Amino acid sequence: MAWRFSFDDYKPAVAMVGLQCIFAALAIFSRAALLQGMSPRVFVFYRNAIATVAMAPAMFLSSKKSGSRISIGFKGFFVISITALVGVTANQNAYFEGLYLSSSSAASAIVNLIPAITFVMAATVGLEKIRARSWRTVAKIVGTIVCVAGAASMALIKGPKLLNSQMLPKNITVLNMLGIVQPEHDTWFLGCVLLFVSSCFWAFWIIMLVRLNPLTLILHPVYVKVPVSKHCPDPVISGTWMLFIATILNGIFTVLVDDNTKVWTLPTPLQLATCVYAGTTSAFSFCVQSWCVSRRGPLFTALFNPVCTVITTFVSSLFLHEDLYVGSLMGAISVIIGLYIVLWGKAKDVQGMKPQVLVTADEQHGIIIDDSEKDLEQPLLRDDEQQSEHDDVIKCDKA
């Protein structure tokens, strides 16, 4: 049998690699804009506001297609507000503040801790079963330990520089012209701590989403064990509402923290372009990841996260002159190795799970009607049974 090449089989992989390149560019441009003096809180506000506008057409189209209402009610508004506070406002503010204080490479590496932290939280609340004699559980525990050890190594052990700034291209003048200035004090440790806190917020948000909607399939592949909640029937609608509420919450937080009204201005083209890019890519990545999950499954998308770390590390070292240390690099590699160990354990869990089909009440009602119609169309007795009964009646008459 001749081997045939089909590009359709590789489309999800190409899409995920392209998406990781987009994420790497977002991390690099975001830190460049923050180093120009843009407030991380203002950046988060503009990003979510633009993402809300970008997601609005998709929300109306999804509502029209599925027949779901755009309104979510008071209970739904309260639940989504809590998730927006934790998963968007708190998470993104901690992330971008840590990105500014540490580096783009550290931010892209520590994000790989999220599956391990989610495993610990899920085990704590009973969503994850711990079996000491199971290789799946052992793999997830070992992977979690390796991830945490790698993150600690990144924050505490720098070691010698792997790339000396004198060996890099002489673009310091360009950075100075753009107003990109590195922090005066050594804020690496504080930045790594904030990035770790951001990952904890994100993991806690995933645990909360388990009880909300199937959007969790994109964020974390395994912990979805319940049907769609009545408060959030459509993931696109609930996601758009979440971005909108997070925009309001982050605006209030920015007003309380930053007294100076000048922080709301975007004086440079780089800051403006970064905000627009961050907002539009948030909506675009949602669609791409949804498509990839539908084609190859959620674990497939998680396997490509380290690609962003590799791209960000080398590009930021060349263009932003971020210092790359041996300890930080070894820690990042440890985090990636731990990530794949955890994902291997989760993949075994998925293989052991029986597929379940979730249907709505209307679909279930339709199934019952169809079965009833089939029962009415079928005869009560088969032909051979009818013939046997007819012969018995004839014998009785003869007797």
Residue pairs with C-beta under 8 A, 6 or more apart in sequence:
11 295
12 291
12 292
12 295
12 296
12 300
13 304
15 288
15 291
15 292
16 288
16 292
16 300
16 301
16 304
16 307
17 304
17 307
19 285
19 288
19 289
19 304
20 304
20 305
20 307
20 308
20 311
21 307
21 308
21 311
22 281
22 284
22 285
23 108
23 281
23 285
23 308
24 108
24 307
24 308
24 311
24 312
24 315
25 277
26 277
26 278
26 281
27 99
27 104
27 107
27 108
27 308
27 312
27 316
28 104
28 312
28 315
28 316
28 319
28 320
29 270
29 273
29 274
29 277
30 43
30 96
30 99
30 104
30 274
30 278
31 99
31 100
31 103
31 104
31 107
31 316
31 320
32 178
32 180
32 270
32 274
32 320
33 43
33 268
33 270
33 271
33 274
33 275
34 40
34 43
34 96
34 99
34 100
35 100
35 179
35 180
35 181
35 182
35 320
36 178
36 179
36 180
36 268
36 270
36 271
37 179
38 266
38 271
38 274
39 254
39 258
39 263
40 93
40 96
40 97
40 99
40 100
41 93
41 250
41 253
41 254
41 257
41 258
41 263
42 254
42 258
42 263
42 264
43 96
43 271
43 274
43 275
43 278
44 89
44 92
44 93
44 96
44 250
45 247
45 250
45 251
45 254
46 266
46 275
46 278
46 279
47 92
47 275
47 278
47 279
47 282
48 88
48 92
48 243
48 246
48 247
48 250
48 279
48 282
49 247
49 279
50 275
50 276
50 278
50 279
50 280
50 282
51 243
51 278
51 279
51 280
51 282
51 283
52 240
52 243
52 244
52 247
53 279
54 279
54 280
54 282
54 283
54 284
55 236
55 239
55 240
55 243
55 283
55 286
56 240
58 236
58 240
58 283
58 287
59 70
59 236
59 237
59 240
60 70
62 68
62 234
62 236
62 237
63 69
63 70
63 234
63 237
66 233
66 234
68 233
68 234
68 237
69 233
70 237
72 80
72 231
72 232
72 237
72 238
72 241
73 231
75 231
76 231
76 232
76 238
76 241
77 241
77 245
79 212
79 231
79 232
80 212
80 231
80 232
80 238
80 241
80 242
80 245
81 245
81 249
82 208
83 205
83 208
83 209
83 212
83 242
84 242
84 243
84 245
84 246
84 249
85 246
85 249
86 201
86 204
86 205
86 208
87 201
87 202
87 204
87 205
87 206
87 208
87 209
87 242
88 242
88 243
88 246
88 249
88 250
89 246
89 249
89 250
89 253
90 201
91 198
91 201
91 202
91 205
92 198
92 246
92 250
93 250
93 253
94 194
94 195
94 197
94 198
94 201
95 107
95 194
95 195
95 198
97 191
97 194
98 106
98 107
98 110
98 190
98 191
98 192
98 193
98 194
98 195
98 197
98 198
99 107
99 191
99 195
100 183
100 191
101 183
101 187
101 188
101 190
101 191
101 194
102 187
102 188
102 190
102 191
102 192
102 194
102 195
103 188
103 191
103 316
103 322
103 323
104 312
104 313
104 316
104 320
104 322
105 309
105 312
105 313
105 316
105 317
105 322
105 324
105 328
105 332
106 154
106 188
106 191
106 192
106 195
106 328
106 332
107 195
107 312
108 308
108 309
108 312
108 313
109 150
109 151
109 154
109 309
109 313
109 331
109 332
109 335
109 336
110 151
110 154
110 192
110 195
110 196
110 199
110 335
111 195
111 199
111 305
111 308
112 147
112 305
112 306
112 309
112 335
112 336
112 338
112 339
113 147
113 148
113 151
113 196
113 199
113 335
113 339
114 199
114 202
114 203
114 206
114 220
115 220
115 302
115 339
115 342
115 343
115 346
116 140
116 143
116 144
116 147
116 148
116 338
116 339
116 342
117 144
117 199
117 200
117 202
117 203
118 203
118 206
118 207
118 220
118 223
119 128
119 140
119 144
119 342
120 144
120 203
121 203
121 204
121 207
122 128
122 207
122 223
123 129
123 130
125 207
127 207
127 210
127 223
127 225
128 140
128 223
129 137
130 137
131 137
132 138
135 345
135 348
136 345
136 346
136 348
136 349
136 352
137 345
138 345
139 341
139 342
139 344
139 345
139 348
140 341
140 342
140 345
140 346
142 338
142 341
143 338
143 339
143 340
143 341
143 342
143 343
143 344
143 345
144 338
144 342
145 338
146 334
146 335
146 337
146 338
146 341
147 334
147 335
147 338
147 339
147 342
148 338
149 334
149 338
150 330
150 331
150 332
150 333
150 334
150 335
150 336
150 337
150 338
151 192
151 196
151 331
151 335
152 331
153 327
153 328
153 330
153 331
153 334
154 192
154 327
154 328
154 331
154 332
154 335
155 188
155 189
155 192
155 193
155 196
155 331
156 189
156 327
157 327
157 328
157 331
158 188
158 325
158 326
158 327
158 328
159 325
159 326
159 327
159 328
159 330
160 325
160 326
161 323
161 324
161 325
161 326
162 324
162 325
162 326
162 329
163 317
163 323
163 324
165 321
165 323
168 317
168 318
168 321
169 318
171 319
171 321
172 321
175 181
175 320
175 321
178 268
178 270
179 268
180 320
182 321
205 219
206 216
206 219
206 220
206 223
207 223
209 215
209 216
209 219
210 216
210 223
210 224
210 225
210 226
211 226
211 229
212 229
212 231
212 232
212 238
213 228
213 229
213 232
213 233
213 234
213 235
213 238
214 224
214 228
214 235
215 235
215 238
215 239
216 223
216 224
217 224
217 293
217 298
218 286
218 289
218 290
218 293
218 298
218 301
220 298
221 297
221 298
221 299
221 302
221 346
221 350
222 298
222 346
222 349
222 350
227 358
228 358
228 360
232 238
239 286
243 282
254 263
254 264
266 272
266 275
289 301
292 300
292 301
293 300
293 301
297 350
299 343
299 346
299 347
299 350
302 339
302 343
303 340
303 343
305 339
306 336
306 339
309 332
309 336
313 324
313 329
313 332
316 322
317 323
317 324
359 367
379 386
381 389
